[in-house]
Amino acid sequence: FLETNTELLLSFNTKRTGDLVLDLKAGGNLMHQQSNILSANNPQLLQPGVFTLTNNRSDVLVENPRAEKGINSVFGLASIAYKNFLYLDISGRNDWSSTLPAANNSYFYPSLSMSAVLSERMNLPANAFLSFLKLRANYAEVGSDTDPYLLTNFYEPEPLFGSSPAFSTSAFAANPDLRPEKTSSWELGLDVRFAKNRLGIDATYYNMLSEDQIIFLPVALTSGKQTRLANGGAISNKGFELSLYAQPIKKDKFSWDINLNLGHNRAIVEELPEGVEGSYPIIADVYPGDEGSANMEYVAIKGELLGQIWGLGFQRDAQGNIIHANGLPQLTSEKVSAGSYQPDLRIGMYNTFSYGNLTLGFLFDGQIGGKIYSRTHALMNTGGTITNNDDPLLPISTLQGRSNYTIAYDAQGLPVYSGTPGEGVVGPGVMYGPDGNLVENTVAVPTRDYFYAYYGNGFNRDNVEAATYDATYIKLRELRLALRLPASWTEKMGLQTATVSVLGRNLLLFSDVPSIDPETYSIRNGLFVNGYESTQLPSTRSVGLALNLSF
């Protein structure tokens, strides 16, 4: 891979002695990228365990993808400062990209940023409760292109067909009318500090709109393609970020500092791609290895939160109780949404206690709200490998109602089995009575049958509602105890400072999500899929020692 940049930059600025300071910049950039990758793959080994290209049972697959991309740019920037309290930055940039069609390959994106340090003009007395006050406002647009060679269909090399070369068409439908992506945003901010900076608040509200995102949309396989390239409507992001700082105690040898961070964001699908009505699957089949005819999907629905967890759900009565038939839970015929992965609030709080040369710090962080589907929990329940005692949605254990078996051996050493059949389990919910009205479910079924129906819909595993949980969690993310060695020691060793620390990470997890750590995601088609989990490796705690020296 090779990238070259040729840039021209012209600058002008005024002296910084007057009330008005001006800094101007203008320039251009020529960016050129080249990639040349050679890979060889031996799909079948002749002798097991000998991993060489020559130890091949079939033809070695050789690929040599090459690509080039160029972006030509011009840009300008103006920075203005007035009396060291009022600041204004204005910028503009125009790019011409080789990866976009000639009619749409130019995109301009400006930005405007203004801030005012009002405390500089307020003549605050030395003992004033207010220490610092700053207001800020920003507006910006950002344009973006895509990868090379997506505007026309092309052929890809395949393994030899007998002794003849073979090629296949690209798996996606190209788009010769592709437009550049565009994101516009504005934000308002406040930075205020009190009591000689012992108390501070930094708050930001932002509003973003992303339009014409370049995405691959699923299409019917009968078209001969798997996806089509399109500009993807519009998605808005609105939210706030809040940082609070406080120093409740400040003594000669002891101090206590608190940093609290809060964040809230809502990504909403404002518009869908052209030709799409109502919704579209971002990922049409999250778990393609499962055999369900109604695949679980990761969906964008117009007017709803981005990233809906989509699949079959339970049939329910007006009170939300699950409807049963012959003792088994019944599923909907149409797919339903189990919610979105998006949390209501992200939080983090770091406390630091200092006493002399000893410092103790610990960080709690996590999220409140959001949803996550745990395929691990569903698989382990249908396999009978967990008790299910921690599932907040189904108060039934896999140990309940099981048949009990014993084994003995006769005189010839052959096994003899005996046992008593289990009582089975009665699922919580309702069923239809003889008169056609819904009544409390009273029909017991074998434990295995109930768990297969509840979590797996048999072997289909397309019931998204059974194992989708509130993804709220809090973690003790970090615990740190540090000792700074006395100066009399470090001077003898020729050091300025020396600190010994004990550090622990991910020490505690508080969550109602069973079987997994909810801070996870899946990967499908190269995309990170929030809100879905599958056979996650258990999260780990770590404890370590650190020695920091400065010379």
C-alpha positions as CSV (number, residue, x, y, z in Angstrom):
1,F,0.0,0.0,0.0
2,L,1.3,3.4,-0.9
3,E,-0.1,6.9,-0.3
4,T,1.4,10.1,-1.5
5,N,0.3,13.6,-0.7
6,T,1.4,16.8,-2.4
7,E,0.3,19.9,-0.5
8,L,0.6,23.7,-1.0
9,L,-0.1,26.0,2.0
10,L,-0.1,29.8,2.0
11,S,-0.3,31.6,5.4
12,F,-0.9,35.1,6.6
13,N,-1.3,36.5,10.1
14,T,-1.2,39.8,11.9
15,K,0.9,40.7,14.9
16,R,-0.6,39.5,18.2
17,T,-0.2,42.8,20.0
18,G,-3.5,44.5,19.0
19,D,-7.1,43.8,19.9
20,L,-7.8,41.9,16.7
21,V,-5.6,38.9,15.6
22,L,-6.1,37.5,12.2
23,D,-4.7,34.2,10.9
24,L,-5.4,33.1,7.3
25,K,-4.5,29.9,5.5
26,A,-5.3,28.6,2.0
27,G,-4.0,25.7,0.0
28,G,-4.5,22.6,-1.9
29,N,-3.7,18.9,-1.7
30,L,-3.2,16.0,-4.2
31,M,-3.7,12.6,-2.6
32,H,-3.0,9.4,-4.5
33,Q,-3.4,5.9,-3.1
34,Q,-2.2,2.6,-4.6
35,S,-2.7,-0.9,-3.3
36,N,-1.3,-4.2,-4.7
37,I,-2.0,-7.3,-2.7
38,L,-0.9,-10.8,-3.6
39,S,-2.4,-13.7,-1.7
40,A,-2.3,-17.5,-2.2
41,N,-4.6,-20.0,-0.5
42,N,-4.3,-23.8,-0.3
43,P,-7.9,-24.9,0.3
44,Q,-7.1,-28.6,0.7
45,L,-4.1,-30.2,2.3
46,L,-2.6,-33.3,0.8
47,Q,-0.8,-34.3,4.1
48,P,-2.6,-33.1,7.3
49,G,-0.7,-30.7,9.4
50,V,1.8,-29.6,6.7
51,F,0.7,-26.0,6.0
52,T,2.5,-25.2,2.7
53,L,1.3,-24.1,-0.7
54,T,3.0,-27.1,-2.3
55,N,1.2,-29.6,0.0
56,N,-2.0,-29.2,-2.1
57,R,-4.7,-31.7,-3.0
58,S,-6.5,-29.1,-5.3
59,D,-5.5,-26.0,-7.1
60,V,-3.9,-23.2,-5.1
61,L,-6.1,-20.1,-5.3
62,V,-4.1,-17.0,-6.1
63,E,-5.5,-13.5,-6.0
64,N,-3.9,-10.2,-6.9
65,P,-6.4,-7.4,-6.2
66,R,-5.1,-3.9,-7.2
67,A,-6.7,-0.5,-6.7
68,E,-6.0,3.1,-7.2
69,K,-7.7,6.2,-5.7
70,G,-7.2,9.9,-5.9
71,I,-8.6,13.0,-4.2
72,N,-7.8,16.5,-5.3
73,S,-8.6,19.2,-2.7
74,V,-8.6,23.0,-2.2
75,F,-9.2,24.5,1.3
76,G,-9.1,27.7,3.3
77,L,-9.2,28.7,7.0
78,A,-9.6,32.0,8.7
79,S,-9.1,32.3,12.5
80,I,-10.1,35.6,14.2
81,A,-9.4,36.5,17.9
82,Y,-10.7,39.7,19.5
83,K,-9.4,41.0,22.8
84,N,-8.5,37.4,23.9
85,F,-12.1,36.6,24.7
86,L,-14.0,36.3,21.4
87,Y,-12.8,33.7,18.8
88,L,-14.1,32.8,15.4
89,D,-12.9,30.0,13.0
90,I,-14.2,29.7,9.5
91,S,-13.1,26.9,7.1
92,G,-14.1,25.5,3.7
93,R,-12.8,22.6,1.7
94,N,-13.8,21.1,-1.7
95,D,-12.8,17.6,-2.7
96,W,-12.9,15.9,-6.1
97,S,-12.8,12.1,-5.7
98,S,-12.0,9.5,-8.4
99,T,-14.3,6.9,-6.7
100,L,-17.5,8.9,-7.6
101,P,-19.1,9.5,-11.0
102,A,-17.9,12.5,-12.9
103,A,-21.2,14.3,-12.5
104,N,-21.2,13.9,-8.6
105,N,-17.5,13.7,-7.8
106,S,-17.2,17.2,-6.3
107,Y,-18.4,18.0,-2.7
108,F,-17.9,21.1,-0.6
109,Y,-18.0,21.2,3.2
110,P,-17.7,24.3,5.3
111,S,-17.4,24.8,9.1
112,L,-18.0,27.7,11.5
113,S,-16.9,27.8,15.1
114,M,-17.4,30.6,17.6
115,S,-16.5,30.8,21.3
116,A,-16.6,33.6,23.9
117,V,-14.7,33.5,27.2
118,L,-17.1,35.8,29.0
119,S,-15.2,35.6,32.3
120,E,-12.4,37.5,30.6
121,R,-14.7,40.6,30.2
122,M,-16.4,40.4,33.6
123,N,-13.6,41.7,35.8
124,L,-14.2,39.0,38.4
125,P,-12.7,39.7,41.9
126,A,-10.1,37.3,43.2
127,N,-12.6,35.7,45.7
128,A,-15.5,35.5,43.2
129,F,-17.5,32.2,43.3
130,L,-17.5,32.2,39.5
131,S,-14.0,31.3,38.2
132,F,-14.5,30.8,34.4
133,L,-17.4,31.0,31.9
134,K,-17.2,30.1,28.2
135,L,-19.9,29.7,25.6
136,R,-19.4,28.0,22.2
137,A,-21.3,27.3,19.1
138,N,-20.3,25.2,16.0
139,Y,-21.6,24.3,12.6
140,A,-19.9,21.9,10.2
141,E,-20.5,19.9,7.1
142,V,-18.5,16.8,6.2
143,G,-18.5,15.1,2.8
144,S,-17.2,11.6,2.0
145,D,-16.6,9.3,-0.9
146,T,-16.4,5.5,-1.1
147,D,-14.0,2.7,-2.2
148,P,-12.7,2.3,-5.8
149,Y,-14.5,0.5,-8.5
150,L,-18.0,0.5,-7.2
151,L,-19.6,2.4,-10.1
152,T,-19.6,-0.4,-12.7
153,N,-20.0,-4.2,-12.5
154,F,-16.8,-6.2,-12.9
155,Y,-15.5,-9.8,-13.0
156,E,-13.7,-11.6,-10.2
157,P,-11.3,-14.5,-10.6
158,E,-12.5,-17.9,-9.5
159,P,-10.8,-21.4,-9.2
160,L,-10.0,-23.1,-12.5
161,F,-13.0,-24.8,-14.2
162,G,-11.2,-27.9,-15.2
163,S,-8.2,-26.5,-17.0
164,S,-9.9,-23.3,-18.1
165,P,-9.8,-19.9,-16.3
166,A,-13.1,-18.9,-14.6
167,F,-14.5,-15.6,-13.6
168,S,-17.7,-14.6,-11.8
169,T,-19.6,-11.3,-11.8
170,S,-19.4,-9.1,-8.7
171,A,-21.9,-10.0,-6.0
172,F,-23.4,-6.5,-5.8
173,A,-25.2,-4.3,-8.3
174,A,-23.1,-1.2,-9.0
175,N,-24.5,2.3,-9.0
176,P,-23.3,4.7,-11.7
177,D,-25.3,7.5,-10.2
178,L,-23.8,7.4,-6.7
179,R,-23.7,10.6,-4.7
180,P,-21.2,11.6,-2.0
181,E,-22.2,11.2,1.6
182,K,-22.9,14.4,3.6
183,T,-23.2,15.0,7.3
184,S,-24.2,18.4,8.7
185,S,-24.0,19.1,12.4
186,W,-24.4,21.9,14.9
187,E,-23.7,22.1,18.6
188,L,-24.0,24.5,21.5
189,G,-21.7,24.2,24.5
190,L,-21.1,25.7,28.0
191,D,-18.0,25.5,30.1
192,V,-18.3,27.0,33.6
193,R,-16.2,26.7,36.7
194,F,-16.7,27.8,40.3
195,A,-14.8,28.2,43.6
196,K,-11.3,28.6,42.1
197,N,-11.9,25.7,39.7
198,R,-13.0,23.2,42.4
199,L,-16.4,22.8,40.7
200,G,-16.9,22.6,37.0
201,I,-19.6,21.8,34.4
202,D,-18.9,21.2,30.7
203,A,-22.2,20.7,28.7
204,T,-22.7,20.1,25.0
205,Y,-25.9,19.6,23.0
206,Y,-25.5,18.4,19.4
207,N,-27.7,17.7,16.3
208,M,-26.4,15.8,13.3
209,L,-28.0,14.8,10.1
210,S,-26.3,12.2,7.8
211,E,-27.6,12.1,4.2
212,D,-26.9,9.9,1.2
213,Q,-24.9,7.4,3.2
214,I,-23.3,4.9,0.8
215,I,-24.6,1.4,1.8
216,F,-25.3,-2.0,0.4
217,L,-29.0,-3.0,0.4
218,P,-30.0,-6.7,0.2
219,V,-31.8,-7.7,-3.0
220,A,-33.6,-10.9,-4.1
221,L,-31.2,-13.6,-5.0
222,T,-33.2,-14.3,-8.1
223,S,-31.7,-11.1,-9.5
224,G,-28.3,-12.7,-9.7
225,K,-26.9,-10.3,-7.0
226,Q,-26.8,-10.4,-3.2
227,T,-26.9,-6.6,-2.6
228,R,-27.1,-3.3,-4.5
229,L,-25.1,-0.1,-3.9
230,A,-27.3,2.8,-2.9
231,N,-27.4,6.2,-1.2
232,G,-29.1,5.4,2.1
233,G,-31.7,8.1,3.0
234,A,-31.0,10.2,6.1
235,I,-30.2,9.4,9.8
236,S,-30.2,12.0,12.5
237,N,-28.2,11.9,15.8
238,K,-29.3,14.2,18.6
239,G,-28.0,14.2,22.1
240,F,-26.0,15.7,24.9
241,E,-22.7,15.2,26.7
242,L,-22.3,16.4,30.3
243,S,-19.1,16.4,32.3
244,L,-19.1,17.4,36.0
245,Y,-16.0,17.9,38.0
246,A,-15.8,18.5,41.7
247,Q,-13.1,18.6,44.5
248,P,-15.2,18.2,47.7
249,I,-12.1,18.0,49.9
250,K,-8.8,19.8,49.5
251,K,-6.5,19.7,52.5
252,D,-2.7,19.9,52.9
253,K,-2.2,16.2,52.7
254,F,-5.7,14.8,51.6
255,S,-7.9,15.6,48.6
256,W,-10.9,14.0,46.9
257,D,-11.7,14.5,43.2
258,I,-14.8,13.4,41.3
259,N,-15.3,13.3,37.5
260,L,-18.7,12.4,36.3
261,N,-19.5,11.9,32.5
262,L,-23.0,11.5,31.1
263,G,-24.0,11.0,27.5
264,H,-27.3,10.5,25.7
265,N,-27.7,10.0,22.0
266,R,-30.7,9.1,19.7
267,A,-30.0,7.9,16.2
268,I,-33.3,8.0,14.2
269,V,-34.0,6.9,10.7
270,E,-35.4,10.0,9.1
271,E,-35.6,8.9,5.5
272,L,-35.1,5.5,3.7
273,P,-33.2,4.9,0.5
274,E,-34.9,5.5,-2.8
275,G,-37.3,2.7,-3.7
276,V,-37.6,1.4,-0.1
277,E,-40.9,1.6,1.8
278,G,-41.3,1.4,5.6
279,S,-38.1,-0.4,6.5
280,Y,-35.1,-2.3,5.2
281,P,-32.7,-4.9,6.7
282,I,-29.2,-3.5,7.4
283,I,-28.3,-7.2,8.0
284,A,-30.9,-9.5,6.4
285,D,-29.7,-12.6,8.3
286,V,-27.6,-12.1,11.4
287,Y,-27.1,-15.8,12.1
288,P,-27.0,-17.5,8.7
289,G,-25.9,-20.8,10.2
290,D,-29.3,-21.2,12.0
291,E,-32.0,-23.0,10.1
292,G,-35.0,-20.8,10.8
293,S,-37.1,-19.7,7.8
294,A,-37.8,-16.4,9.5
295,N,-34.2,-15.1,9.9
296,M,-33.3,-12.6,12.6
297,E,-32.6,-9.2,11.1
298,Y,-30.9,-5.9,12.0
299,V,-33.4,-3.4,10.7
300,A,-33.8,0.3,9.9
301,I,-37.4,1.5,10.2
302,K,-38.5,5.0,9.1
303,G,-39.2,7.2,12.1
304,E,-37.8,4.7,14.6
305,L,-34.5,4.3,16.5
306,L,-31.7,2.9,14.2
307,G,-30.7,-0.7,14.8
308,Q,-34.0,-2.6,15.5
309,I,-33.7,-6.2,16.7
310,W,-36.1,-8.0,14.5
311,G,-37.5,-11.5,14.4
312,L,-40.5,-13.6,15.5
313,G,-42.0,-12.9,18.9
314,F,-44.6,-14.4,21.3
315,Q,-48.3,-14.2,20.8
316,R,-49.6,-12.3,23.8
317,D,-53.0,-11.2,25.3
318,A,-53.9,-7.7,26.1
319,Q,-52.1,-7.8,29.4
320,G,-48.9,-9.0,27.8
321,N,-49.1,-12.7,28.9
322,I,-47.7,-15.3,26.5
323,I,-50.4,-17.4,24.8
324,H,-49.8,-21.2,25.0
325,A,-51.3,-24.1,23.0
326,N,-50.8,-27.7,24.3
327,G,-48.5,-26.3,27.0
328,L,-46.1,-24.7,24.5
329,P,-45.6,-20.9,23.8
330,Q,-47.0,-19.7,20.5
331,L,-45.1,-17.4,18.2
332,T,-46.2,-14.6,15.9
333,S,-46.5,-15.3,12.1
334,E,-45.0,-11.9,11.3
335,K,-41.7,-10.5,12.6
336,V,-41.7,-8.0,15.5
337,S,-39.2,-5.6,17.0
338,A,-37.7,-6.5,20.3
339,G,-36.3,-2.9,20.6
340,S,-33.1,-1.1,19.7
341,Y,-29.6,-1.5,21.0
342,Q,-29.4,2.2,21.7
343,P,-29.0,3.0,25.5
344,D,-30.9,5.8,27.2
345,L,-27.7,7.0,29.0
346,R,-24.0,6.2,29.1
347,I,-22.3,7.0,32.4
348,G,-18.8,7.0,33.9
349,M,-17.6,8.2,37.2
350,Y,-13.9,8.4,38.4
351,N,-13.0,9.1,42.0
352,T,-9.5,9.9,43.1
353,F,-8.4,10.0,46.8
354,S,-4.9,11.3,47.5
355,Y,-3.2,11.2,50.9
356,G,0.4,12.3,50.9
357,N,2.3,10.1,48.3
358,L,-0.6,7.6,48.2
359,T,-3.3,7.8,45.5
360,L,-6.4,5.6,45.2
361,G,-8.5,5.9,42.0
362,F,-11.5,3.9,40.8
363,L,-13.7,4.1,37.7
364,F,-17.3,2.9,37.4
365,D,-18.9,3.1,34.0
366,G,-21.7,1.5,32.0
367,Q,-25.0,2.2,30.4
368,I,-28.7,2.4,31.2
369,G,-31.2,0.9,28.8
370,G,-30.8,-0.5,25.3
371,K,-31.5,-4.1,24.3
372,I,-29.3,-7.1,23.5
373,Y,-30.2,-10.5,22.1
374,S,-28.1,-13.3,23.6
375,R,-27.7,-16.3,21.3
376,T,-25.4,-17.9,23.8
377,H,-28.1,-18.0,26.4
378,A,-30.6,-19.4,24.0
379,L,-28.2,-22.1,22.7
380,M,-27.2,-23.2,26.2
381,N,-30.8,-23.4,27.4
382,T,-31.9,-25.5,24.4
383,G,-28.8,-27.7,25.0
384,G,-29.6,-28.1,28.8
385,T,-26.1,-26.9,29.8
386,I,-27.2,-24.2,32.2
387,T,-29.8,-24.0,35.0
388,N,-31.5,-20.8,33.7
389,N,-31.8,-19.6,37.3
390,D,-30.8,-16.1,36.4
391,D,-33.2,-15.4,33.5
392,P,-35.3,-12.3,34.4
393,L,-37.9,-13.2,31.7
394,L,-38.5,-16.9,32.4
395,P,-38.7,-18.0,36.0
396,I,-38.2,-21.7,35.2
397,S,-35.1,-23.8,35.8
398,T,-33.9,-26.4,33.3
399,L,-33.7,-28.7,36.4
400,Q,-37.5,-28.5,37.1
401,G,-39.7,-31.4,36.2
402,R,-37.0,-33.5,34.7
403,S,-37.2,-37.3,34.6
404,N,-34.9,-39.0,37.1
405,Y,-32.9,-42.0,36.0
406,T,-30.6,-44.4,37.9
407,I,-28.2,-47.0,36.4
408,A,-27.2,-50.3,37.8
409,Y,-25.3,-53.3,36.4
410,D,-26.5,-56.9,36.3
411,A,-24.3,-60.0,36.9
412,Q,-23.0,-59.8,33.3
413,G,-22.0,-56.2,33.8
414,L,-24.6,-54.8,31.5
415,P,-26.3,-51.6,32.4
416,V,-29.9,-51.6,33.8
417,Y,-31.8,-48.3,33.6
418,S,-34.7,-47.4,35.9
419,G,-36.3,-44.1,36.8
420,T,-39.4,-42.1,37.3
421,P,-40.9,-39.8,34.7
422,G,-40.7,-36.1,35.5
423,E,-43.7,-33.8,36.1
424,G,-42.6,-31.4,33.4
425,V,-43.1,-27.7,33.6
426,V,-46.0,-25.3,33.2
427,G,-45.1,-22.2,31.3
428,P,-46.2,-18.8,32.7
429,G,-49.0,-17.3,30.6
430,V,-52.4,-18.1,29.3
431,M,-54.2,-20.6,27.0
432,Y,-57.5,-20.9,25.3
433,G,-60.1,-22.7,27.4
434,P,-63.0,-24.9,26.2
435,D,-65.2,-21.8,25.7
436,G,-62.6,-20.0,23.6
437,N,-61.7,-17.6,26.3
438,L,-58.1,-17.1,27.6
439,V,-57.4,-18.6,31.0
440,E,-54.3,-19.3,33.0
441,N,-52.1,-22.0,31.4
442,T,-52.2,-25.3,33.3
443,V,-50.8,-27.8,30.8
444,A,-47.5,-29.3,31.8
445,V,-45.0,-30.4,29.1
446,P,-41.6,-32.1,29.3
447,T,-39.0,-29.6,30.4
448,R,-36.8,-30.1,27.3
449,D,-39.8,-29.6,24.9
450,Y,-40.7,-26.3,26.6
451,F,-37.2,-24.9,26.5
452,Y,-36.8,-25.9,22.8
453,A,-40.1,-24.1,22.0
454,Y,-39.4,-21.1,24.1
455,Y,-35.8,-20.2,23.2
456,G,-35.4,-22.0,19.9
457,N,-38.8,-22.4,18.2
458,G,-37.6,-26.0,17.8
459,F,-34.4,-25.9,15.8
460,N,-35.3,-22.8,13.9
461,R,-33.9,-20.3,16.5
462,D,-35.8,-17.4,15.0
463,N,-37.6,-16.3,18.1
464,V,-35.9,-13.0,19.0
465,E,-38.1,-12.1,21.9
466,A,-37.2,-14.9,24.3
467,A,-33.5,-14.0,24.8
468,T,-33.6,-10.2,24.3
469,Y,-32.8,-8.4,27.5
470,D,-32.4,-4.9,29.0
471,A,-28.7,-4.3,28.4
472,T,-28.2,-2.1,31.4
473,Y,-24.9,-2.7,33.2
474,I,-22.4,-1.1,35.5
475,K,-18.7,-2.2,35.7
476,L,-15.9,-1.5,38.1
477,R,-13.8,-0.7,35.1
478,E,-10.6,0.3,36.9
479,L,-9.1,0.3,40.3
480,R,-5.7,1.8,40.8
481,L,-3.5,2.2,43.9
482,A,-0.3,4.2,43.4
483,L,2.6,5.1,45.7
484,R,4.9,7.9,44.7
485,L,8.3,7.3,46.2
486,P,9.8,10.0,48.4
487,A,12.0,12.6,46.7
488,S,14.9,11.7,49.0
489,W,14.9,8.2,47.5
490,T,14.5,9.2,43.8
491,E,17.2,11.8,44.0
492,K,19.7,9.2,45.1
493,M,18.7,7.1,42.1
494,G,19.1,10.0,39.7
495,L,15.3,10.2,39.0
496,Q,12.9,13.0,39.1
497,T,9.9,10.8,40.2
498,A,9.1,7.1,40.6
499,T,5.6,5.7,41.1
500,V,4.7,2.1,41.8
501,S,1.1,1.1,41.0
502,V,-1.3,-1.9,41.4
503,L,-3.9,-1.8,38.7
504,G,-7.0,-3.9,38.2
505,R,-9.5,-3.8,35.3
506,N,-13.0,-5.2,34.8
507,L,-13.1,-6.3,38.3
508,L,-16.9,-6.3,38.9
509,L,-20.0,-6.5,36.6
510,F,-23.5,-5.6,37.7
511,S,-26.2,-6.7,35.2
512,D,-29.4,-8.6,34.9
513,V,-28.4,-10.0,31.4
514,P,-27.9,-13.8,32.0
515,S,-24.9,-15.8,30.8
516,I,-23.0,-13.0,29.0
517,D,-21.3,-9.7,29.4
518,P,-23.7,-7.3,27.7
519,E,-20.9,-5.0,26.6
520,T,-20.5,-6.9,23.3
521,Y,-21.6,-7.0,19.6
522,S,-21.6,-9.3,16.6
523,I,-19.8,-9.0,13.3
524,R,-21.6,-9.7,10.0
525,N,-20.5,-8.9,6.5
526,G,-17.7,-6.7,7.9
527,L,-20.2,-4.6,9.9
528,F,-20.4,-4.3,13.7
529,V,-23.9,-5.3,14.7
530,N,-24.8,-3.8,18.1
531,G,-27.6,-5.5,20.0
532,Y,-26.8,-9.1,18.9
533,E,-24.4,-11.5,20.6
534,S,-23.3,-15.0,19.7
535,T,-21.1,-17.5,21.7
536,Q,-19.1,-14.6,23.3
537,L,-15.9,-15.5,25.0
538,P,-16.2,-14.7,28.7
539,S,-14.9,-11.3,29.7
540,T,-11.7,-11.3,31.8
541,R,-10.4,-9.6,34.9
542,S,-6.9,-8.4,34.9
543,V,-4.5,-7.3,37.7
544,G,-1.1,-5.9,37.1
545,L,1.8,-3.9,38.5
546,A,3.3,-0.8,37.0
547,L,6.4,1.2,37.6
548,N,6.7,4.7,36.2
549,L,10.0,6.5,36.2
550,S,10.8,10.0,35.0
551,F,14.3,11.2,34.4
